[in-house]
Amino acid sequence: MTRAGHSRDRLVVLQSIKALRDTTNPYLVQLVRSLEGEAEVQLFSWRRALFGRWDVLHVHWPELLFLRESRARTIVGAALCTVLVLRMRLTRRALVRTAHNIAPHDHRGVLIDAVLGLLDRATTRWLLLNDSTPVPDGAAREVIPHGHYVDWYARHSVPSPVPRRVLCFGLIRAYKNVPALVHAFTGMEDATSSLHVVGRPDPARLAEELRDAASGDDRVTLSFGYADDERLVREMGEASLVALPYRDLHNSGALLLALSFGRPVLVPENGPTAALAAEVGEAWVRRYTGELTAEVLRAALAEGVPAGTPDLSRRDWATLGAAHLGAYRSALSQLRHERRYSE
């Protein structure tokens, strides 16, 4: 294998994923699979990152490279990131970043912010899931939208929607504002409606907050913990509406997951959700302004499940795989161009 930056027919891409497991986000698994026919894809280890031969490092959530449970291990991880950045600068390897979020959902201190800033400055090319994601001034950027999950779950038998069933599915974090959904639902005087909240609370104290919000309402089912594909398919299939009342919703895999099952979503009104509605169909992305209320939820449920399916044609993985490969090659060309002008 030749050194990075020299001509090679087959691109070597180091993904920041350490392993592909049953619990790995299907977005990442589908990305790797979409690349494998045209590139050699390697999974991340520090030995491989610091001593292996690869052309492009593709990072998704950069804090996961170095953030650990203990401060001592986090400091070690931060030091390794610093060495990795130095290696990329000396050997002209490209760092490509997918900006899944505008910023980490939790502020974790000065050290973490410093390492994230270092990785930001070392990024050769930014990949955005939507056009409104901010990146550093002057940074090279391109939009490659979030892929769908239609093919991933095609082998499963999907049940029919239960009338007036609301679902909130996924990791339960504070920014996702799930207690507001439970409060809005319990404010509806409708014995025929039901709400399922399925996912692992992080932190665990959110579970008690949700139990308090449900206030013994037997229309509400709270299922805390990891849900496998069989459970996910059943819950998504039985939903008539998927509600995602996130604060500052920007990108959401759960939103694309619901649309992949042909289920309408209720989300806050903002630029990204309005753009998605224009792309896939207004009936599939129902938006509200201000706080989520019982009236908003009742109106969204009253629309039912639309006929047909949302338009997810821009989010096919064959197309997205080719777009990622083009972005990797553009990043390497950018580095070669910069080197010529610096010599």
FENNOR-V707718 format. One record per residue. N is the residue number from 1. RES is the residue in one letter. PSI is psi in whole degrees, -180 to 180 (none if undefined). D_LAST is the distance of its C-alpha to the last C-alpha in Angstrom with 2 decimals. Layout:
[[N RES PSI D_LAST] [N RES PSI D_LAST]]
This chain:
[[1 M 132 25.98] [2 T 166 22.32] [3 R 153 19.54] [4 A 142 18.21] [5 G -23 15.55] [6 H 163 17.10] [7 S 136 19.69] [8 R 134 22.99] [9 D -37 26.05] [10 R 117 27.20] [11 L 140 25.21] [12 V 117 25.87] [13 V 123 26.55] [14 L 112 27.56] [15 Q 149 30.04] [16 S 6 30.91] [17 I 133 34.55] [18 K -29 36.05] [19 A 154 38.99] [20 L 109 40.91] [21 R 175 44.44] [22 D -29 47.49] [23 T 1 46.64] [24 T 140 42.98] [25 N 122 42.31] [26 P -25 42.91] [27 Y -46 39.97] [28 L -41 37.64] [29 V -44 39.71] [30 Q -36 39.72] [31 L -49 35.96] [32 V -45 35.49] [33 R -35 38.11] [34 S -18 36.59] [35 L -24 33.30] [36 E -28 34.83] [37 G -26 35.57] [38 E -10 32.00] [39 A 158 29.92] [40 E 118 30.46] [41 V 126 31.26] [42 Q 146 31.30] [43 L 155 33.10] [44 F 135 31.79] [45 S 156 32.45] [46 W -34 30.57] [47 R -46 30.50] [48 R -41 28.94] [49 A -39 26.44] [50 L -25 25.25] [51 F -10 25.70] [52 G 173 26.13] [53 R 116 24.02] [54 W 162 23.42] [55 D -44 20.96] [56 V 134 22.13] [57 L 121 24.21] [58 H 115 26.66] [59 V 138 28.38] [60 H -72 31.59] [61 W 97 33.25] [62 P -30 30.67] [63 E -25 33.38] [64 L -15 35.01] [65 L -34 32.22] [66 F -15 33.32] [67 L 126 36.50] [68 R 173 39.56] [69 E -38 43.22] [70 S 151 42.99] [71 R -38 40.83] [72 A -44 40.02] [73 R -33 38.67] [74 T -40 36.71] [75 I -41 35.03] [76 V -45 34.13] [77 G -39 32.77] [78 A -40 30.69] [79 A -41 29.22] [80 L -39 28.41] [81 C -40 26.64] [82 T -42 24.48] [83 V -39 23.56] [84 L -44 22.93] [85 V -42 20.47] [86 L -43 18.60] [87 R -43 18.67] [88 M -38 17.35] [89 R -41 14.32] [90 L -32 13.60] [91 T 4 14.48] [92 R 44 13.32] [93 R 148 16.96] [94 A 142 18.29] [95 L 116 21.06] [96 V 134 23.49] [97 R 130 26.39] [98 T 122 29.77] [99 A 87 31.22] [100 H -34 34.85] [101 N 159 35.92] [102 I -39 34.97] [103 A 162 35.15] [104 P 144 36.85] [105 H -21 40.59] [106 D 136 41.33] [107 H 126 39.87] [108 R 10 39.40] [109 G 172 38.28] [110 V -43 35.49] [111 L -47 33.81] [112 I -44 33.69] [113 D -37 32.37] [114 A -43 29.60] [115 V -40 28.47] [116 L -38 28.76] [117 G -40 26.60] [118 L -45 23.90] [119 L -36 24.11] [120 D -48 24.11] [121 R -26 20.79] [122 A -9 19.28] [123 T 127 20.72] [124 T -41 18.50] [125 R 135 21.48] [126 W 134 25.03] [127 L 125 28.06] [128 L 140 31.11] [129 L -22 34.70] [130 N 162 35.77] [131 D -10 34.26] [132 S 2 35.43] [133 T 125 33.41] [134 P 144 31.23] [135 V 165 27.59] [136 P 147 25.18] [137 D 134 24.30] [138 G 0 21.43] [139 A 145 21.34] [140 A 134 21.18] [141 R 154 24.79] [142 E 155 27.40] [143 V 124 31.10] [144 I 107 32.62] [145 P 163 36.21] [146 H 130 38.18] [147 G 159 39.91] [148 H 175 43.67] [149 Y 16 45.94] [150 V -50 48.45] [151 D -34 47.71] [152 W -39 47.48] [153 Y 13 51.07] [154 A -27 52.52] [155 R -11 54.54] [156 H 149 56.46] [157 S 121 59.68] [158 V 126 59.30] [159 P 164 62.50] [160 S 153 63.72] [161 P 141 63.13] [162 V 126 65.78] [163 P 132 66.97] [164 R 29 65.70] [165 R 125 63.59] [166 V 139 60.54] [167 L 137 57.79] [168 C 118 55.02] [169 F 140 53.00] [170 G 177 50.08] [171 L 129 48.88] [172 I 107 50.79] [173 R 161 48.62] [174 A -41 49.61] [175 Y -15 47.31] [176 K -10 49.04] [177 N 34 52.18] [178 V -36 54.59] [179 P -33 57.54] [180 A -36 57.54] [181 L -44 58.09] [182 V -43 60.96] [183 H -43 62.54] [184 A -42 62.33] [185 F -46 63.85] [186 T -18 66.71] [187 G -8 67.48] [188 M 127 68.34] [189 E 80 72.05] [190 D 103 71.73] [191 A -16 73.31] [192 T -8 71.78] [193 S 157 68.14] [194 S 154 66.20] [195 L 129 62.87] [196 H 126 60.94] [197 V 118 58.17] [198 V 121 56.42] [199 G 173 53.60] [200 R 122 52.73] [201 P 135 52.85] [202 D 104 49.92] [203 P 167 51.07] [204 A -26 54.47] [205 R -18 56.37] [206 L -26 55.62] [207 A -46 58.23] [208 E -37 60.97] [209 E -39 59.83] [210 L -37 60.13] [211 R -42 63.54] [212 D -41 64.72] [213 A -35 63.45] [214 A -28 65.34] [215 S 41 68.52] [216 G 11 70.48] [217 D 113 69.98] [218 D -1 70.79] [219 R -13 68.85] [220 V 128 65.63] [221 T 121 64.32] [222 L 119 61.67] [223 S 102 60.10] [224 F 136 57.67] [225 G 177 55.43] [226 Y 137 53.22] [227 A 127 54.42] [228 D 179 53.78] [229 D -38 53.23] [230 E -43 56.98] [231 R -42 57.63] [232 L -47 54.76] [233 V -42 56.03] [234 R -46 59.54] [235 E -44 58.60] [236 M -43 56.34] [237 G -39 58.93] [238 E -9 61.76] [239 A 140 59.95] [240 S -18 60.93] [241 L 132 58.24] [242 V 120 55.17] [243 A 126 54.68] [244 L 84 51.33] [245 P 40 51.93] [246 Y 144 48.52] [247 R 131 47.48] [248 D 48 44.31] [249 L 127 44.10] [250 H -59 40.63] [251 N 148 40.16] [252 S 117 42.91] [253 G -35 43.26] [254 A -36 47.00] [255 L -47 47.22] [256 L -33 45.67] [257 L -47 47.94] [258 A -45 51.02] [259 L -34 50.08] [260 S -27 49.49] [261 F 2 53.12] [262 G 38 54.31] [263 R 134 55.29] [264 P 154 54.91] [265 V 150 53.10] [266 L 120 53.90] [267 V 160 50.91] [268 P 149 50.18] [269 E 123 49.32] [270 N -176 45.70] [271 G -53 42.85] [272 P -40 41.78] [273 T -33 45.42] [274 A -40 46.38] [275 A -39 43.51] [276 L -40 44.56] [277 A -41 48.17] [278 A -32 47.21] [279 E -50 45.37] [280 V -16 47.96] [281 G 129 51.14] [282 E -33 52.66] [283 A -20 55.56] [284 W -22 53.30] [285 V 97 51.44] [286 R 127 54.05] [287 R 154 52.81] [288 Y 156 54.46] [289 T 154 53.70] [290 G -150 54.63] [291 E 150 56.26] [292 L 127 57.41] [293 T 169 61.20] [294 A -36 64.10] [295 E -42 64.52] [296 V -45 60.92] [297 L -42 61.29] [298 R -43 64.69] [299 A -40 63.45] [300 A -40 60.48] [301 L -35 62.86] [302 A -22 65.34] [303 E -20 62.91] [304 G -168 63.09] [305 V 124 60.73] [306 P 157 59.66] [307 A 155 60.49] [308 G -156 57.77] [309 T 155 54.26] [310 P 154 51.23] [311 D 100 48.56] [312 L 24 45.75] [313 S -29 44.38] [314 R -7 40.88] [315 R 25 40.71] [316 D 138 41.29] [317 W -26 39.24] [318 A -43 38.45] [319 T -42 36.80] [320 L -36 35.03] [321 G -46 33.77] [322 A -38 32.15] [323 A -40 30.62] [324 H -43 29.11] [325 L -40 27.62] [326 G -39 26.08] [327 A -40 24.63] [328 Y -45 23.13] [329 R -37 21.46] [330 S -38 20.22] [331 A -42 18.68] [332 L -39 16.81] [333 S -38 15.69] [334 Q -43 14.54] [335 L -42 12.36] [336 R -39 10.82] [337 H -45 10.39] [338 E -37 8.82] [339 R -42 6.23] [340 R -38 5.54] [341 Y -12 5.61] [342 S -13 3.79] [343 E none 0.00]]
